[in-house]
Structure formats: structure tokens, C-alpha cells
Amino acid sequence: MRRRPWADLTPRQQTAVLVAAAVQLSLAATAWADLATRAPGEVNGSRTTWAAVIAVNLVGPLAWFRWGGRARGSAQR
């Protein structure tokens, strides 16, 4: 597949790319902020590993919200 320069994209395609990028960045920023504010007992696994996983496009932040953090207040002591 040949990469097309930005100028060759239609306005609708440019908008779609910008919306997708905004969604990705918003999800990643929200996931990293959530990871940073959780107590160690509320994180399933290593913070470092989850920070790297969150960096993976769309899949990473969604994985964090699904499997990474335990429900707040449910940490085992």
C-alpha cells in the first residue's frame, strides 16, 4: 500500500485522521492519568508494563480500562 501525502487526502479523510488521532491521544492520556493516580494495590501487574501497554494504539488504553486496574476501593490488604 502506497502512503499518500497529507495534501492528497480529501477533506473528509483529513478530518477522519484528525478525529482518530484525537480519540487515541485522549484515551491514552486518560489511561496514563488513571494509572498514575491509583494506589499500588489497585494495579493488576507492573506500572511500568502497563505504561508501555497504554502506548500501543487504541488497544493499549482499552486493555488498561478492561484489565489493568481493579475497581477503586477493592484493593486487598
mmCIF file as gemmi writes it, N, C-alpha and C atoms, coordinates in Angstrom:
data_model
loop_
_atom_site.group_PDB
_atom_site.id
_atom_site.type_symbol
_atom_site.label_atom_id
_atom_site.label_alt_id
_atom_site.label_comp_id
_atom_site.label_asym_id
_atom_site.label_entity_id
_atom_site.label_seq_id
_atom_site.pdbx_PDB_ins_code
_atom_site.Cartn_x
_atom_site.Cartn_y
_atom_site.Cartn_z
_atom_site.occupancy
_atom_site.B_iso_or_equiv
_atom_site.pdbx_formal_charge
_atom_site.auth_seq_id
_atom_site.auth_asym_id
_atom_site.pdbx_PDB_model_num
ATOM 1 N N . MET Axp A 1 ? 0.845 -1.18 0 1 0 ? 1 A 1
ATOM 2 C CA . MET Axp A 1 ? 0 0 0 1 0 ? 1 A 1
ATOM 3 C C . MET Axp A 1 ? 0.892 1.245 0 1 0 ? 1 A 1
ATOM 4 N N . ARG Axp A 2 ? 0.628 2.127 -0.914 1 0 ? 2 A 1
ATOM 5 C CA . ARG Axp A 2 ? 1.406 3.352 -1.039 1 0 ? 2 A 1
ATOM 6 C C . ARG Axp A 2 ? 0.885 4.405 -0.068 1 0 ? 2 A 1
ATOM 7 N N . ARG Axp A 3 ? 1.805 5.063 0.638 1 0 ? 3 A 1
ATOM 8 C CA . ARG Axp A 3 ? 1.414 6.143 1.538 1 0 ? 3 A 1
ATOM 9 C C . ARG Axp A 3 ? 1.123 7.394 0.72 1 0 ? 3 A 1
ATOM 10 N N . ARG Axp A 4 ? 0.035 8.034 1.057 1 0 ? 4 A 1
ATOM 11 C CA . ARG Axp A 4 ? -0.345 9.249 0.337 1 0 ? 4 A 1
ATOM 12 C C . ARG Axp A 4 ? 0.013 10.47 1.183 1 0 ? 4 A 1
ATOM 13 N N . PRO Axp A 5 ? 0.536 11.5 0.544 1 0 ? 5 A 1
ATOM 14 C CA . PRO Axp A 5 ? 0.83 12.732 1.283 1 0 ? 5 A 1
ATOM 15 C C . PRO Axp A 5 ? -0.466 13.348 1.831 1 0 ? 5 A 1
ATOM 16 N N . TRP Axp A 6 ? -0.329 14.083 2.921 1 0 ? 6 A 1
ATOM 17 C CA . TRP Axp A 6 ? -1.469 14.729 3.565 1 0 ? 6 A 1
ATOM 18 C C . TRP Axp A 6 ? -2.27 15.556 2.563 1 0 ? 6 A 1
ATOM 19 N N . ALA Axp A 7 ? -1.594 16.28 1.719 1 0 ? 7 A 1
ATOM 20 C CA . ALA Axp A 7 ? -2.264 17.163 0.751 1 0 ? 7 A 1
ATOM 21 C C . ALA Axp A 7 ? -3.11 16.384 -0.261 1 0 ? 7 A 1
ATOM 22 N N . ASP Axp A 8 ? -2.79 15.112 -0.466 1 0 ? 8 A 1
ATOM 23 C CA . ASP Axp A 8 ? -3.557 14.301 -1.418 1 0 ? 8 A 1
ATOM 24 C C . ASP Axp A 8 ? -4.832 13.717 -0.813 1 0 ? 8 A 1
ATOM 25 N N . LEU Axp A 9 ? -4.994 13.825 0.493 1 0 ? 9 A 1
ATOM 26 C CA . LEU Axp A 9 ? -6.205 13.308 1.135 1 0 ? 9 A 1
ATOM 27 C C . LEU Axp A 9 ? -7.351 14.293 0.934 1 0 ? 9 A 1
ATOM 28 N N . THR Axp A 10 ? -8.549 13.749 0.84 1 0 ? 10 A 1
ATOM 29 C CA . THR Axp A 10 ? -9.717 14.623 0.731 1 0 ? 10 A 1
ATOM 30 C C . THR Axp A 10 ? -9.962 15.267 2.103 1 0 ? 10 A 1
ATOM 31 N N . PRO Axp A 11 ? -10.706 16.364 2.14 1 0 ? 11 A 1
ATOM 32 C CA . PRO Axp A 11 ? -11.009 16.984 3.433 1 0 ? 11 A 1
ATOM 33 C C . PRO Axp A 11 ? -11.693 16.001 4.408 1 0 ? 11 A 1
ATOM 34 N N . ARG Axp A 12 ? -12.545 15.147 3.885 1 0 ? 12 A 1
ATOM 35 C CA . ARG Axp A 12 ? -13.211 14.155 4.753 1 0 ? 12 A 1
ATOM 36 C C . ARG Axp A 12 ? -12.189 13.174 5.34 1 0 ? 12 A 1
ATOM 37 N N . GLN Axp A 13 ? -11.231 12.731 4.538 1 0 ? 13 A 1
ATOM 38 C CA . GLN Axp A 13 ? -10.197 11.824 5.024 1 0 ? 13 A 1
ATOM 39 C C . GLN Axp A 13 ? -9.297 12.509 6.054 1 0 ? 13 A 1
ATOM 40 N N . GLN Axp A 14 ? -8.953 13.772 5.801 1 0 ? 14 A 1
ATOM 41 C CA . GLN Axp A 14 ? -8.139 14.523 6.754 1 0 ? 14 A 1
ATOM 42 C C . GLN Axp A 14 ? -8.868 14.648 8.095 1 0 ? 14 A 1
ATOM 43 N N . THR Axp A 15 ? -10.153 14.921 8.037 1 0 ? 15 A 1
ATOM 44 C CA . THR Axp A 15 ? -10.954 15.028 9.257 1 0 ? 15 A 1
ATOM 45 C C . THR Axp A 15 ? -10.988 13.7 10.004 1 0 ? 15 A 1
ATOM 46 N N . ALA Axp A 16 ? -11.158 12.613 9.274 1 0 ? 16 A 1
ATOM 47 C CA . ALA Axp A 16 ? -11.198 11.288 9.895 1 0 ? 16 A 1
ATOM 48 C C . ALA Axp A 16 ? -9.875 10.962 10.588 1 0 ? 16 A 1
ATOM 49 N N . VAL Axp A 17 ? -8.764 11.298 9.955 1 0 ? 17 A 1
ATOM 50 C CA . VAL Axp A 17 ? -7.452 11.055 10.563 1 0 ? 17 A 1
ATOM 51 C C . VAL Axp A 17 ? -7.293 11.886 11.834 1 0 ? 17 A 1
ATOM 52 N N . LEU Axp A 18 ? -7.695 13.141 11.783 1 0 ? 18 A 1
ATOM 53 C CA . LEU Axp A 18 ? -7.568 14.013 12.96 1 0 ? 18 A 1
ATOM 54 C C . LEU Axp A 18 ? -8.473 13.561 14.102 1 0 ? 18 A 1
ATOM 55 N N . VAL Axp A 19 ? -9.674 13.113 13.788 1 0 ? 19 A 1
ATOM 56 C CA . VAL Axp A 19 ? -10.587 12.612 14.826 1 0 ? 19 A 1
ATOM 57 C C . VAL Axp A 19 ? -10.023 11.344 15.455 1 0 ? 19 A 1
ATOM 58 N N . ALA Axp A 20 ? -9.526 10.431 14.63 1 0 ? 20 A 1
ATOM 59 C CA . ALA Axp A 20 ? -8.95 9.187 15.151 1 0 ? 20 A 1
ATOM 60 C C . ALA Axp A 20 ? -7.742 9.483 16.042 1 0 ? 20 A 1
ATOM 61 N N . ALA Axp A 21 ? -6.909 10.418 15.639 1 0 ? 21 A 1
ATOM 62 C CA . ALA Axp A 21 ? -5.744 10.784 16.446 1 0 ? 21 A 1
ATOM 63 C C . ALA Axp A 21 ? -6.173 11.411 17.77 1 0 ? 21 A 1
ATOM 64 N N . ALA Axp A 22 ? -7.195 12.256 17.738 1 0 ? 22 A 1
ATOM 65 C CA . ALA Axp A 22 ? -7.684 12.882 18.963 1 0 ? 22 A 1
ATOM 66 C C . ALA Axp A 22 ? -8.258 11.852 19.932 1 0 ? 22 A 1
ATOM 67 N N . VAL Axp A 23 ? -8.99 10.887 19.404 1 0 ? 23 A 1
ATOM 68 C CA . VAL Axp A 23 ? -9.547 9.82 20.246 1 0 ? 23 A 1
ATOM 69 C C . VAL Axp A 23 ? -8.408 9.011 20.871 1 0 ? 23 A 1
ATOM 70 N N . GLN Axp A 24 ? -7.428 8.628 20.063 1 0 ? 24 A 1
ATOM 71 C CA . GLN Axp A 24 ? -6.286 7.853 20.558 1 0 ? 24 A 1
ATOM 72 C C . GLN Axp A 24 ? -5.55 8.611 21.656 1 0 ? 24 A 1
ATOM 73 N N . LEU Axp A 25 ? -5.227 9.863 21.421 1 0 ? 25 A 1
ATOM 74 C CA . LEU Axp A 25 ? -4.49 10.65 22.413 1 0 ? 25 A 1
ATOM 75 C C . LEU Axp A 25 ? -5.305 10.861 23.684 1 0 ? 25 A 1
ATOM 76 N N . SER Axp A 26 ? -6.591 11.091 23.539 1 0 ? 26 A 1
ATOM 77 C CA . SER Axp A 26 ? -7.452 11.278 24.716 1 0 ? 26 A 1
ATOM 78 C C . SER Axp A 26 ? -7.523 10.011 25.554 1 0 ? 26 A 1
ATOM 79 N N . LEU Axp A 27 ? -7.707 8.867 24.903 1 0 ? 27 A 1
ATOM 80 C CA . LEU Axp A 27 ? -7.75 7.607 25.639 1 0 ? 27 A 1
ATOM 81 C C . LEU Axp A 27 ? -6.423 7.326 26.335 1 0 ? 27 A 1
ATOM 82 N N . ALA Axp A 28 ? -5.314 7.54 25.642 1 0 ? 28 A 1
ATOM 83 C CA . ALA Axp A 28 ? -4.003 7.274 26.232 1 0 ? 28 A 1
ATOM 84 C C . ALA Axp A 28 ? -3.744 8.211 27.419 1 0 ? 28 A 1
ATOM 85 N N . ALA Axp A 29 ? -4.034 9.498 27.26 1 0 ? 29 A 1
ATOM 86 C CA . ALA Axp A 29 ? -3.805 10.449 28.356 1 0 ? 29 A 1
ATOM 87 C C . ALA Axp A 29 ? -4.671 10.11 29.57 1 0 ? 29 A 1
ATOM 88 N N . THR Axp A 30 ? -5.911 9.74 29.33 1 0 ? 30 A 1
ATOM 89 C CA . THR Axp A 30 ? -6.807 9.375 30.425 1 0 ? 30 A 1
ATOM 90 C C . THR Axp A 30 ? -6.324 8.103 31.117 1 0 ? 30 A 1
ATOM 91 N N . ALA Axp A 31 ? -5.882 7.119 30.346 1 0 ? 31 A 1
ATOM 92 C CA . ALA Axp A 31 ? -5.387 5.867 30.924 1 0 ? 31 A 1
ATOM 93 C C . ALA Axp A 31 ? -4.112 6.104 31.733 1 0 ? 31 A 1
ATOM 94 N N . TRP Axp A 32 ? -3.182 6.905 31.207 1 0 ? 32 A 1
ATOM 95 C CA . TRP Axp A 32 ? -1.955 7.19 31.958 1 0 ? 32 A 1
ATOM 96 C C . TRP Axp A 32 ? -2.254 7.969 33.229 1 0 ? 32 A 1
ATOM 97 N N . ALA Axp A 33 ? -3.173 8.903 33.164 1 0 ? 33 A 1
ATOM 98 C CA . ALA Axp A 33 ? -3.548 9.658 34.371 1 0 ? 33 A 1
ATOM 99 C C . ALA Axp A 33 ? -4.184 8.731 35.398 1 0 ? 33 A 1
ATOM 100 N N . ASP Axp A 34 ? -5.032 7.833 34.955 1 0 ? 34 A 1
ATOM 101 C CA . ASP Axp A 34 ? -5.663 6.878 35.858 1 0 ? 34 A 1
ATOM 102 C C . ASP Axp A 34 ? -4.606 5.967 36.49 1 0 ? 34 A 1
ATOM 103 N N . LEU Axp A 35 ? -3.664 5.489 35.685 1 0 ? 35 A 1
ATOM 104 C CA . LEU Axp A 35 ? -2.586 4.65 36.194 1 0 ? 35 A 1
ATOM 105 C C . LEU Axp A 35 ? -1.762 5.398 37.237 1 0 ? 35 A 1
ATOM 106 N N . ALA Axp A 36 ? -1.463 6.658 36.979 1 0 ? 36 A 1
ATOM 107 C CA . ALA Axp A 36 ? -0.623 7.449 37.89 1 0 ? 36 A 1
ATOM 108 C C . ALA Axp A 36 ? -1.302 7.73 39.225 1 0 ? 36 A 1
ATOM 109 N N . THR Axp A 37 ? -2.615 7.784 39.242 1 0 ? 37 A 1
ATOM 110 C CA . THR Axp A 37 ? -3.315 8.142 40.473 1 0 ? 37 A 1
ATOM 111 C C . THR Axp A 37 ? -3.783 6.939 41.284 1 0 ? 37 A 1
ATOM 112 N N . ARG Axp A 38 ? -3.58 5.751 40.781 1 0 ? 38 A 1
ATOM 113 C CA . ARG Axp A 38 ? -4.009 4.551 41.512 1 0 ? 38 A 1
ATOM 114 C C . ARG Axp A 38 ? -2.969 4.132 42.54 1 0 ? 38 A 1
ATOM 115 N N . ALA Axp A 39 ? -3.455 3.61 43.64 1 0 ? 39 A 1
ATOM 116 C CA . ALA Axp A 39 ? -2.584 3.031 44.66 1 0 ? 39 A 1
ATOM 117 C C . ALA Axp A 39 ? -1.991 1.74 44.096 1 0 ? 39 A 1
ATOM 118 N N . PRO Axp A 40 ? -0.814 1.339 44.567 1 0 ? 40 A 1
ATOM 119 C CA . PRO Axp A 40 ? -0.191 0.116 44.044 1 0 ? 40 A 1
ATOM 120 C C . PRO Axp A 40 ? -1.092 -1.121 44.124 1 0 ? 40 A 1
ATOM 121 N N . GLY Axp A 41 ? -1.905 -1.222 45.144 1 0 ? 41 A 1
ATOM 122 C CA . GLY Axp A 41 ? -2.782 -2.382 45.279 1 0 ? 41 A 1
ATOM 123 C C . GLY Axp A 41 ? -3.942 -2.39 44.307 1 0 ? 41 A 1
ATOM 124 N N . GLU Axp A 42 ? -4.15 -1.295 43.607 1 0 ? 42 A 1
ATOM 125 C CA . GLU Axp A 42 ? -5.246 -1.2 42.651 1 0 ? 42 A 1
ATOM 126 C C . GLU Axp A 42 ? -4.803 -1.458 41.214 1 0 ? 42 A 1
ATOM 127 N N . VAL Axp A 43 ? -3.534 -1.816 41.036 1 0 ? 43 A 1
ATOM 128 C CA . VAL Axp A 43 ? -2.999 -2.058 39.69 1 0 ? 43 A 1
ATOM 129 C C . VAL Axp A 43 ? -2.733 -3.552 39.537 1 0 ? 43 A 1
ATOM 130 N N . ASN Axp A 44 ? -3.285 -4.142 38.502 1 0 ? 44 A 1
ATOM 131 C CA . ASN Axp A 44 ? -3.039 -5.558 38.197 1 0 ? 44 A 1
ATOM 132 C C . ASN Axp A 44 ? -1.734 -5.665 37.425 1 0 ? 44 A 1
ATOM 133 N N . GLY Axp A 45 ? -0.639 -5.931 38.11 1 0 ? 45 A 1
ATOM 134 C CA . GLY Axp A 45 ? 0.652 -6.064 37.453 1 0 ? 45 A 1
ATOM 135 C C . GLY Axp A 45 ? 1.542 -4.863 37.694 1 0 ? 45 A 1
ATOM 136 N N . SER Axp A 46 ? 2.547 -4.756 36.859 1 0 ? 46 A 1
ATOM 137 C CA . SER Axp A 46 ? 3.565 -3.717 36.987 1 0 ? 46 A 1
ATOM 138 C C . SER Axp A 46 ? 3.107 -2.406 36.35 1 0 ? 46 A 1
ATOM 139 N N . ARG Axp A 47 ? 3.33 -1.312 37.057 1 0 ? 47 A 1
ATOM 140 C CA . ARG Axp A 47 ? 3.011 0.012 36.495 1 0 ? 47 A 1
ATOM 141 C C . ARG Axp A 47 ? 3.811 0.268 35.219 1 0 ? 47 A 1
ATOM 142 N N . THR Axp A 48 ? 5.07 -0.124 35.224 1 0 ? 48 A 1
ATOM 143 C CA . THR Axp A 48 ? 5.929 0.094 34.052 1 0 ? 48 A 1
ATOM 144 C C . THR Axp A 48 ? 5.383 -0.65 32.833 1 0 ? 48 A 1
ATOM 145 N N . THR Axp A 49 ? 4.975 -1.881 33.045 1 0 ? 49 A 1
ATOM 146 C CA . THR Axp A 49 ? 4.416 -2.665 31.945 1 0 ? 49 A 1
ATOM 147 C C . THR Axp A 49 ? 3.14 -2.027 31.427 1 0 ? 49 A 1
ATOM 148 N N . TRP Axp A 50 ? 2.264 -1.619 32.339 1 0 ? 50 A 1
ATOM 149 C CA . TRP Axp A 50 ? 1.006 -1.003 31.91 1 0 ? 50 A 1
ATOM 150 C C . TRP Axp A 50 ? 1.254 0.33 31.196 1 0 ? 50 A 1
ATOM 151 N N . ALA Axp A 51 ? 2.23 1.097 31.644 1 0 ? 51 A 1
ATOM 152 C CA . ALA Axp A 51 ? 2.537 2.36 30.958 1 0 ? 51 A 1
ATOM 153 C C . ALA Axp A 51 ? 2.947 2.094 29.514 1 0 ? 51 A 1
ATOM 154 N N . ALA Axp A 52 ? 3.723 1.027 29.296 1 0 ? 52 A 1
ATOM 155 C CA . ALA Axp A 52 ? 4.136 0.667 27.937 1 0 ? 52 A 1
ATOM 156 C C . ALA Axp A 52 ? 2.951 0.138 27.126 1 0 ? 52 A 1
ATOM 157 N N . VAL Axp A 53 ? 2.097 -0.666 27.751 1 0 ? 53 A 1
ATOM 158 C CA . VAL Axp A 53 ? 0.929 -1.213 27.054 1 0 ? 53 A 1
ATOM 159 C C . VAL Axp A 53 ? -0.001 -0.088 26.605 1 0 ? 53 A 1
ATOM 160 N N . ILE Axp A 54 ? -0.189 0.899 27.459 1 0 ? 54 A 1
ATOM 161 C CA . ILE Axp A 54 ? -1.072 2.025 27.127 1 0 ? 54 A 1
ATOM 162 C C . ILE Axp A 54 ? -0.578 2.759 25.878 1 0 ? 54 A 1
ATOM 163 N N . ALA Axp A 55 ? 0.737 2.728 25.645 1 0 ? 55 A 1
ATOM 164 C CA . ALA Axp A 55 ? 1.304 3.417 24.478 1 0 ? 55 A 1
ATOM 165 C C . ALA Axp A 55 ? 0.935 2.74 23.153 1 0 ? 55 A 1
ATOM 166 N N . VAL Axp A 56 ? 0.458 1.493 23.217 1 0 ? 56 A 1
ATOM 167 C CA . VAL Axp A 56 ? 0.066 0.784 21.989 1 0 ? 56 A 1
ATOM 168 C C . VAL Axp A 56 ? -1.273 1.364 21.53 1 0 ? 56 A 1
ATOM 169 N N . ASN Axp A 57 ? -1.331 1.764 20.269 1 0 ? 57 A 1
ATOM 170 C CA . ASN Axp A 57 ? -2.547 2.392 19.734 1 0 ? 57 A 1
ATOM 171 C C . ASN Axp A 57 ? -3.813 1.802 20.321 1 0 ? 57 A 1
ATOM 172 N N . LEU Axp A 58 ? -4.861 2.459 20.218 1 0 ? 58 A 1
ATOM 173 C CA . LEU Axp A 58 ? -6.188 2.154 20.744 1 0 ? 58 A 1
ATOM 174 C C . LEU Axp A 58 ? -6.311 0.926 21.646 1 0 ? 58 A 1
ATOM 175 N N . VAL Axp A 59 ? -5.644 -0.161 21.309 1 0 ? 59 A 1
ATOM 176 C CA . VAL Axp A 59 ? -5.752 -1.401 22.072 1 0 ? 59 A 1
ATOM 177 C C . VAL Axp A 59 ? -5.215 -1.237 23.497 1 0 ? 59 A 1
ATOM 178 N N . GLY Axp A 60 ? -4.104 -0.532 23.661 1 0 ? 60 A 1
ATOM 179 C CA . GLY Axp A 60 ? -3.476 -0.387 24.969 1 0 ? 60 A 1
ATOM 180 C C . GLY Axp A 60 ? -4.36 0.299 26.004 1 0 ? 60 A 1
ATOM 181 N N . PRO Axp A 61 ? -4.873 1.488 25.713 1 0 ? 61 A 1
ATOM 182 C CA . PRO Axp A 61 ? -5.749 2.136 26.686 1 0 ? 61 A 1
ATOM 183 C C . PRO Axp A 61 ? -7.009 1.317 26.988 1 0 ? 61 A 1
ATOM 184 N N . LEU Axp A 62 ? -7.572 0.687 25.965 1 0 ? 62 A 1
ATOM 185 C CA . LEU Axp A 62 ? -8.758 -0.132 26.203 1 0 ? 62 A 1
ATOM 186 C C . LEU Axp A 62 ? -8.426 -1.33 27.089 1 0 ? 62 A 1
ATOM 187 N N . ALA Axp A 63 ? -7.247 -1.919 26.9 1 0 ? 63 A 1
ATOM 188 C CA . ALA Axp A 63 ? -6.817 -3.03 27.752 1 0 ? 63 A 1
ATOM 189 C C . ALA Axp A 63 ? -6.653 -2.564 29.191 1 0 ? 63 A 1
ATOM 190 N N . TRP Axp A 64 ? -6.08 -1.37 29.383 1 0 ? 64 A 1
ATOM 191 C CA . TRP Axp A 64 ? -5.925 -0.837 30.74 1 0 ? 64 A 1
ATOM 192 C C . TRP Axp A 64 ? -7.284 -0.714 31.428 1 0 ? 64 A 1
ATOM 193 N N . PHE Axp A 65 ? -8.238 -0.114 30.739 1 0 ? 65 A 1
ATOM 194 C CA . PHE Axp A 65 ? -9.55 0.093 31.356 1 0 ? 65 A 1
ATOM 195 C C . PHE Axp A 65 ? -10.276 -1.228 31.594 1 0 ? 65 A 1
ATOM 196 N N . ARG Axp A 66 ? -9.973 -2.247 30.8 1 0 ? 66 A 1
ATOM 197 C CA . ARG Axp A 66 ? -10.635 -3.538 30.977 1 0 ? 66 A 1
ATOM 198 C C . ARG Axp A 66 ? -9.946 -4.413 32.026 1 0 ? 66 A 1
ATOM 199 N N . TRP Axp A 67 ? -8.603 -4.516 31.95 1 0 ? 67 A 1
ATOM 200 C CA . TRP Axp A 67 ? -7.9 -5.48 32.79 1 0 ? 67 A 1
ATOM 201 C C . TRP Axp A 67 ? -6.857 -4.878 33.733 1 0 ? 67 A 1
ATOM 202 N N . GLY Axp A 68 ? -6.447 -3.659 33.527 1 0 ? 68 A 1
ATOM 203 C CA . GLY Axp A 68 ? -5.309 -3.109 34.265 1 0 ? 68 A 1
ATOM 204 C C . GLY Axp A 68 ? -5.574 -2.688 35.687 1 0 ? 68 A 1
ATOM 205 N N . GLY Axp A 69 ? -6.694 -2.048 35.904 1 0 ? 69 A 1
ATOM 206 C CA . GLY Axp A 69 ? -6.945 -1.523 37.237 1 0 ? 69 A 1
ATOM 207 C C . GLY Axp A 69 ? -8.111 -2.209 37.911 1 0 ? 69 A 1
ATOM 208 N N . ARG Axp A 70 ? -7.926 -2.523 39.169 1 0 ? 70 A 1
ATOM 209 C CA . ARG Axp A 70 ? -9.031 -3.067 39.952 1 0 ? 70 A 1
ATOM 210 C C . ARG Axp A 70 ? -9.989 -1.925 40.279 1 0 ? 70 A 1
ATOM 211 N N . ALA Axp A 71 ? -11.213 -2.274 40.612 1 0 ? 71 A 1
ATOM 212 C CA . ALA Axp A 71 ? -12.178 -1.239 40.988 1 0 ? 71 A 1
ATOM 213 C C . ALA Axp A 71 ? -11.634 -0.487 42.208 1 0 ? 71 A 1
ATOM 214 N N . ARG Axp A 72 ? -11.753 0.802 42.188 1 0 ? 72 A 1
ATOM 215 C CA . ARG Axp A 72 ? -11.251 1.608 43.314 1 0 ? 72 A 1
ATOM 216 C C . ARG Axp A 72 ? -11.926 1.178 44.597 1 0 ? 72 A 1
ATOM 217 N N . GLY Axp A 73 ? -11.105 1.083 45.637 1 0 ? 73 A 1
ATOM 218 C CA . GLY Axp A 73 ? -11.642 0.694 46.938 1 0 ? 73 A 1
ATOM 219 C C . GLY Axp A 73 ? -11.717 -0.8 47.144 1 0 ? 73 A 1
ATOM 220 N N . SER Axp A 74 ? -11.338 -1.582 46.135 1 0 ? 74 A 1
ATOM 221 C CA . SER Axp A 74 ? -11.434 -3.038 46.275 1 0 ? 74 A 1
ATOM 222 C C . SER Axp A 74 ? -10.063 -3.688 46.431 1 0 ? 74 A 1
ATOM 223 N N . ALA Axp A 75 ? -9.031 -2.884 46.727 1 0 ? 75 A 1
ATOM 224 C CA . ALA Axp A 75 ? -7.673 -3.428 46.887 1 0 ? 75 A 1
ATOM 225 C C . ALA Axp A 75 ? -7.636 -4.359 48.1 1 0 ? 75 A 1
ATOM 226 N N . GLN Axp A 76 ? -6.968 -5.475 47.903 1 0 ? 76 A 1
ATOM 227 C CA . GLN Axp A 76 ? -6.815 -6.42 49.009 1 0 ? 76 A 1
ATOM 228 C C . GLN Axp A 76 ? -5.695 -5.968 49.912 1 0 ? 76 A 1
ATOM 229 N N . ARG Axp A 77 ? -5.884 -6.089 51.193 1 0 ? 77 A 1
ATOM 230 C CA . ARG Axp A 77 ? -4.857 -5.66 52.146 1 0 ? 77 A 1
ATOM 231 C C . ARG Axp A 77 ? -4.248 -6.818 52.847 1 0 ? 77 A 1
